[in-house]
C-alpha cells in the first residue's frame, strides 16, 4: 500500500514535459510559382514537420534543419496556380488546423491584389 501512495505522489509532483505550442503564426511569405515560405514561432525548441499537399492527406513533408523557437521553412517543388493544404505536426500530434495557400500565377495571367497600409 505504501508503494502505491508513493507512486501516486510521484506522478502528481513529477515534472511534466512541456508540450510544443505555436505562439505566432504560421504565416506565409515569399510566394512564387513553385515555392512558399512558412514562418512560425513556438514555446519550446523543436523541429516540427510541415505536412503539405494537394489535399488534407498531405503527402509531402518538410522539417527545419535545427531545433528552434522560430522557423522559416521554404516549401519547394510546387506547381503554379495551385492551392495546397498544409499543417504543422510535432510527431503525430497536429499543432495547427488544416490551412491552404495558393501559389503564384504563370506569367501573363491576370490577377488582383490588395495593399493595406
C-alpha positions as CSV (number, residue, x, y, z in Angstrom):
1,X,0.0,0.0,0.0
2,X,2.9,2.3,0.9
3,X,4.5,1.9,-2.6
4,X,1.1,2.7,-4.2
5,X,0.9,6.0,-2.3
6,X,4.5,6.9,-3.2
7,X,3.7,6.2,-6.9
8,X,0.7,8.4,-6.8
9,X,2.6,11.2,-5.1
10,X,5.5,11.0,-7.6
11,X,3.1,11.1,-10.6
12,X,1.5,14.3,-9.2
13,X,4.7,16.1,-8.3
14,X,6.9,14.8,-11.1
15,X,7.8,17.5,-13.7
16,X,6.0,17.0,-16.9
17,X,7.4,17.7,-20.3
18,X,6.0,20.9,-21.8
19,X,4.1,20.4,-25.0
20,X,5.1,22.4,-28.1
21,X,2.6,25.1,-28.8
22,X,2.6,27.6,-31.7
23,X,2.9,31.1,-30.2
24,X,2.9,33.1,-33.5
25,X,1.7,32.0,-36.9
26,X,2.0,30.1,-39.0
27,X,2.0,32.8,-41.7
28,X,3.2,32.7,-45.3
29,X,5.6,34.9,-47.2
30,X,7.7,35.0,-50.4
31,X,5.1,33.2,-52.6
32,X,6.4,32.1,-56.0
33,X,5.1,29.9,-58.7
34,X,7.0,26.9,-57.3
35,X,7.7,27.7,-53.6
36,X,6.4,29.4,-50.5
37,X,7.9,30.2,-47.0
38,X,6.1,29.1,-43.9
39,X,7.0,31.1,-40.7
40,X,6.1,30.4,-37.1
41,X,7.2,30.7,-33.5
42,X,6.8,28.2,-30.7
43,X,7.2,28.0,-26.9
44,X,9.8,25.1,-26.9
45,X,12.7,24.4,-29.2
46,X,11.9,21.5,-31.5
47,X,11.7,20.6,-35.2
48,X,8.0,20.2,-36.1
49,X,7.1,19.0,-39.5
50,X,5.2,20.9,-42.1
51,X,3.0,18.4,-43.9
52,X,1.6,19.7,-47.2
53,X,0.0,18.6,-50.4
54,X,-2.9,18.9,-52.8
55,X,-5.4,17.7,-50.2
56,X,-5.8,17.3,-46.5
57,X,-4.0,13.9,-46.6
58,X,-0.8,16.0,-47.5
59,X,1.8,13.6,-48.9
60,X,4.8,15.9,-48.7
61,X,6.9,16.8,-45.6
62,X,9.4,19.5,-44.8
63,X,11.3,19.7,-41.5
64,X,13.5,22.5,-40.2
65,X,17.2,21.6,-40.1
66,X,17.7,22.5,-36.4
67,X,15.5,22.7,-33.3
68,X,14.5,26.3,-32.5
69,X,11.8,28.7,-31.3
70,X,11.4,30.5,-34.6
71,X,11.3,28.8,-38.0
72,X,11.3,30.0,-41.6
73,X,10.8,26.9,-43.8
74,X,10.7,27.1,-47.6
75,X,8.3,24.5,-49.3
76,X,9.6,23.8,-52.8
77,X,8.6,21.7,-55.8
78,X,5.1,23.3,-56.0
79,X,3.0,23.9,-59.1
80,X,1.9,27.3,-60.3
81,X,-1.7,28.5,-59.8
82,X,-2.4,25.6,-57.4
83,X,-4.0,25.5,-54.0
84,X,-2.1,23.4,-51.4
85,X,-3.1,22.3,-47.9
86,X,-0.6,22.5,-45.0
87,X,-0.5,21.7,-41.3
88,X,2.2,21.7,-38.6
89,X,2.9,18.5,-36.6
90,X,5.1,17.5,-33.7
91,X,5.4,13.8,-34.2
92,X,1.8,12.6,-34.8
93,X,0.3,15.5,-32.9
94,X,-1.2,18.2,-35.0
95,X,-0.2,21.7,-33.8
96,X,-2.4,23.7,-36.2
97,X,-5.6,23.3,-38.1
98,X,-5.5,22.4,-41.8
99,X,-4.9,25.6,-43.8
100,X,-4.5,26.3,-47.5
101,X,-2.3,28.6,-49.7
102,X,-2.3,29.3,-53.4
103,X,1.0,29.5,-55.4
104,X,1.7,32.4,-57.8
105,X,0.2,32.6,-61.2
106,X,2.0,31.9,-64.5
107,X,3.5,35.0,-66.3
108,X,0.8,36.8,-68.3
109,X,-2.1,35.5,-66.2
110,X,-4.2,38.4,-64.8
111,X,-4.6,38.6,-61.0
112,X,-5.7,41.1,-58.4
113,X,-4.1,42.1,-55.1
114,X,-4.8,44.5,-52.2
115,X,-2.3,46.6,-50.3
116,X,-3.2,47.8,-46.8
117,X,-1.0,50.2,-45.0
